[in-house]
Amino acid sequence: MTTPVMVVTVLVAGVITFLSRVSFLLRAAPAFEGWFGRFLDAFPVALFVSLAVVQGFAPDGSFEVGPGAAGLLVGVLTCVFTRRLAVVMLAGWLAALLADLVI
């Protein structure tokens, strides 16, 4: 496989992956009842926390002050008040970006 073909393949795979994730953010969520509905209501919050907590800690387990920690803290605060994954991700990303510019 030549280099241009590999580059195009990787880019197409990336676009397909991105679009598959964006589609969940853009469509209306179905309403589920019972324990499954409660699980799905809390799942975006748990998913964000599991991914974002890693950003605030150094490999040795100590808390690391920096852009990742700023994104984590703003994301958690946003999550408490909105519980909307897209808003939490955007707020965390903007906080990390601003902290990176300031620090």
N, C-alpha and C positions, 0 to 999 in steps of 0.2 A: 504494500500500500504506500503510495507516495505521500509526501508531507502535505501538500494542499488538500488531498482527499481526507487525510487524518484530521486536519484542522477543521474542515467542513463537517466531518462526522461528529467531532467533539462539540462544535457549535450547535449543530442541529439537536444533538442529544441534550445539551444544556437548555436550549429553548423549549424542547418538549418537557423536560423536567420542571422548568420554571412555570410554564403554562399549566401543568397539571396541579401545581401548588396554588397558583393564583386563582384557578377556577373555584377552589373551595372558599376563598375569601370573597369572591364576587357573587356567589349564588346565595339565595335565601336558605337558611338552615331549616331542616325539617323539625317539627316539634315531636319529641318523644316523651312518653310519660313513664312514671315509675323509676326504678333504680337506674335504668339505662339512661333516661333523660337527665337525672341528677349527675350521673357520671359524665355525660357529654357536656353539661353546663360547666363542670369543673375542669374538664380535660384541657382546654386551651390554657388555663391558668397553670395547671401542673406541667404542661409541656413547656411553657415559657420559663418557668422557674427551673426546671431540670436543665434546660439549655443555657440559661443566662447565669445561673449560679457559678458555673465553671469560669465565666469571664472575670469574676471578682476575686478569684483565689489563685495564688501562685502554685507551682507544682508541689512545693513542700507543704501546702495546706494553709499557709498564712494568708490573711486578707491583703490583697494588693490594691493600693490606691492608684487609680488611673482611669482612662476612658472606659474600660470594661466595667469597673466598679460603678462609675457614674451611670452607665447604661443600665446596669443591674438595678441600682437603687431607684432610678426614675421609672424603669419598667415595672418594678414591684409596686411602687406607689400608684402608677397608672392602672395596674391590674386590680388593685384593691377598689378603685373607684369606678372603673369602666367595665372590666371583665370582658373586653373585646380584644381579641388577639391582634387584629390589624392595628388598632390604636396603640396597644402595648408595644408591639414591634416597632412602630414608627417613633413613638416617644423614646424608647430605649436607644434606638439607632441615632436619633437626633441628639440625645444627651451625650452619647459616646462621641459623636462627631464634634460637638461643641467643646467637650472636655479635652479632646485631642488637640483642638485649635488653641485652647487656653493653656493647657499644661505643657 
